[in-house]
Amino acid sequence: MKFGQKESTSLPIDPKLPNPSGLSIECVLRLKEKALETELLHGLPIWGNPSWIGKIYPHNLKVKNFLYSYSRQFPSIELNSTFYGCPKEETLKAWRDLVPSDFIFCPKLPKSISHGKDIYKTKEETQLFFNRIQTLRETLGPCFLQFPKYFEASQFSWLQSLAKLLPKEFKLSIELRHSSWFREGQAIPELLQFLLDQNLGLVITDAPSKREVLHSEVTSDHLLIRFLGQNLECSDNPRLKEWATKLQKLKSLNFPSLYFFLHQPNDDFAPELAHDFVTLLNTETEFKLKNWEIPKESEEEINHSLHLF
């Protein structure tokens, strides 16, 4: 993820997270009675990075086997590839069959929907996407719409029209990247009330140079956080520590579902960032997450496992 990447490292990054609005606090407290415990799933934005061979993948692992190996190291994935087009049903079924039954995909809706300008064409694209994406069945988690960075609060009516096209049976969130949607770290009231009424989540994007769109709002029973690191520079750790404190607070309130996706500017160092995140949470919070390890399985053993499907 390049959005919010800091070009210069000479200026400090304020790691502090904004306070949520009163409406968000009320939402969290209402949900407190509905969950027995908090589920936190973390992951990366993609699985097809060859630079991860020797890190999370065995040496000589074939690209076609990356997803199988990734899903044994992480419990979830952001699934950015769907932004460029919805895969065919047979592709989605193949993905579903490769991963454990408790693995979760969190797909990004195609940009033909989030960046569309014709509501009738957008309606067709939306129906196509959700008809196909349900092929993932139990491995399907929240989906999210990533609006373009030029999408401003003055276009609120378009957001309202688009929301009417989204099926209620799916967990859904939106990501807004323009500063006009936020004031002093909080979503503008009309947006916040609309999302609460529609049971739509608001993605939190924590990026080094886009602190003006950072917020702590909660508007549904799931929360997606997208964290962009700075290639493992010293500024990453204080920001992760802020999130450890925030996630522990949500856990103490039995907030149902948290999804934390870790990015780097080119994602080569995303596994290391994820390792730091899990180590921090396991040390400083009540979460006990599985950390990735240098794989013990060989390419031959993975091939053998795949032949058993």
C-alpha positions, 0 to 999 in steps of 0.5 A, a space after each residue: 500500500 503506497 497511500 500515506 507512505 511518508 517520503 521523508 523520515 526527517 519529521 516525526 510521526 505522532 503515533 497517538 490514536 484519536 479518541 472515538 466519538 460518543 456515538 462510537 462508544 455507545 455502539 461498542 457498549 451495546 455490542 458488549 453483551 453480544 459476544 463471549 470474547 473478542 476475535 482478532 484475526 491478522 494478516 497481510 494484503 496479498 499472498 503472491 510475493 516471491 520475496 517471502 520465500 525463505 521467510 513464510 514460504 519454503 525454498 523452491 515453493 511454486 507460486 501456485 502453492 503460495 496460498 496453501 502455505 500462507 493460510 497455514 501461517 496467518 488466519 486471514 488475508 485482506 484480498 486486494 486482488 479483487 479490487 481489480 476484478 471479481 474472480 470466477 467462481 471456479 477460482 474462488 472455489 479453488 481458493 476456498 478448498 486450499 485453506 483451512 475451514 477457519 481461515 478468513 478472506 476479507 475481499 476488497 470490492 472491485 474499483 468498478 463499484 467503488 470508483 463507478 459513476 453510473 449507478 445502474 452499471 454499479 448496481 450490475 457490478 455489485 450484484 455480480 460481485 456478491 453472487 460470486 464472492 459467496 462461493 467462499 462460504 464459511 471462509 468469507 469475512 467482511 468485505 470493504 469498499 475503498 473509495 478513491 482519495 478524491 472522494 469528498 464529503 460533498 459526494 455524500 449523496 452518492 455514498 448513500 445511493 451506493 449503500 442501498 445497493 449493498 446486500 444486508 446479509 454480508 458484513 461490509 465496511 467502507 474506507 474513506 481517504 479524503 480529509 473532508 470526512 473527518 474533523 479532529 480525528 472523528 468522523 463527521 456526525 452525518 456520516 457516523 450516524 448513517 453508518 450506524 443506521 446501515 450497520 456499515 463499518 468504517 475502516 481505520 487506515 493508519 498511514 504515516 503521512 495521512 494522520 488527518 484521516 486516522 480515526 477510532 470510530 466503531 460503527 458495526 460489530 466488526 472493525 477493519 484496521 489497515 496499518 501501513 508501516 514505514 519499512 520497519 523504521 523506528 516509527 513503526 513500533 510506537 504506532 503498533 504499541 498504541 494499537 496494542 493498547 487500543 485492541 486490549 481495551 476493545 477486548 476488555 469490552 468483548 468487542 466481537 470481531 477485529 481484523 488487523 492487516 499489515 502493509 509495507 510500501 512494497 510489502 516485502 517487509 510485511 511479514 516482519 511487521 506482522 511478526 513484530 505485531 504478534 510478538 507485541 500483542 502476545 507480550 503486552 496484552 491478553 491476546 494469544 496469537 500464533 506467530 509465523 515461523 520459518 516453514 518446516 515443511 518442504 516443497 515436496 511435503 506441501 505438494 504431497 499434501 495438495 495431492 490429497 485434496 
